[in-house]
Amino acid sequence: MERSLITLGRWPQSGSQPEPIQWLVLAEEENALLCLSAAILDCQPYHREGGPATWAGCSLRRWLNQDFFFAAFSPEEQKRLLPTRLENPGRETEDRVFLLAPPEDLPGFVPFQDPEDYYSFPEDRAMTTPYARSRGCWFVEEEGPEQYRGSWCIRYPRYLDDGETAPDYTSSVNFDGYIEAAAQDTGDLDGIRPAIRLFLPQ
């Protein structure tokens, strides 16, 4: 499915200087657009301290809603980012910048399980920016159509074992579009594609 693009905010991409950010429009709502960054913009651990962590208490949530939010968006743009109530294991949160958690956050997403415990993500394959790669983001190095594509973290593991609410691992969308339910430890680096809900004036 071809998604429309909008431009909002600035973040380093081809180098160390901020550049305009492009966002994929995932859903048009009554007064808002649900958007996902078109590229993998940065590389961060889900939880810097490592170990068990929920979205509500992880360091990545703080980084997105403080460091990234205030650096990437002007005061006028900040006012257009709607607080979004998010359902998560542990407790609900309200965030202006967040990670997706398919299928809850993505209209039309239908997960399926194969023998290797992977789940399909029906979006275009995300490219890493040179800045994200310089920060330690994994990417496909071999020349070809997949070169520079990377993996990116989602908000919480979709399928938790034994009702677990604070896992010590994260889930990621791989370069080929599949979600790995248990991808890596919470303290490991992963690609970051922020999501926002942008207010549309009537």
C-alpha positions, 0 to 999 in steps of 0.5 A: 500500500502506498502511503502519503508523506508529510514533513514535520520537525528536524533531526540529523540524517545525512550528517550531524546537522538536523534535516526535515523529517518525513513521516508516513501517514498510517491512518487518517482520523477525524482530527488527526493523522497517525504517522510513522517516521519514513526512515529509521532515524536513530539508534537507542536501547529500549532500557539503558539499565537493561533487564526487565522493563515495561514501556511505562518505565523504559528509558526509551520512552523518556528519551522519545518524549523529552530529548527527541520531542524537544530537539526535533520539534519547534514549540509550534510543532510541539503543540500539534502533537496530540497526547496518545493514550496507549495500551501496554502490558503493565499500565496505560500511558499517554505519550506524544511520541511513541513506538508502534505496537502492531496490531493494536496501533495499526489499522488493518494489521493482521498478525500470523505465526510461522514455525520460527515465531515471526509475524508479518508487518505489511509496510514498506521496508525502512531504510537507516539514515547515515546518522542512525548507522553512525549511532550503531544501528544494524543494517544490511551491508551487502550491495543490492536492493536491501542495502542500508535497510535495518531493523527497528524496535516496537513498543512491547513484545506482542506475545508474552510468555506465561503472562509476563508483563516486564520481559527482559527482551524486545521485539523488532521489525526486521529489514525484511518486514517480519516482526521477531517476537524476542529479538534482543535484550532490552539494553541492546541498541536497536533502530528507532522509528518514532510515531506521532499523532498530528492534530489537524485543525478543522 
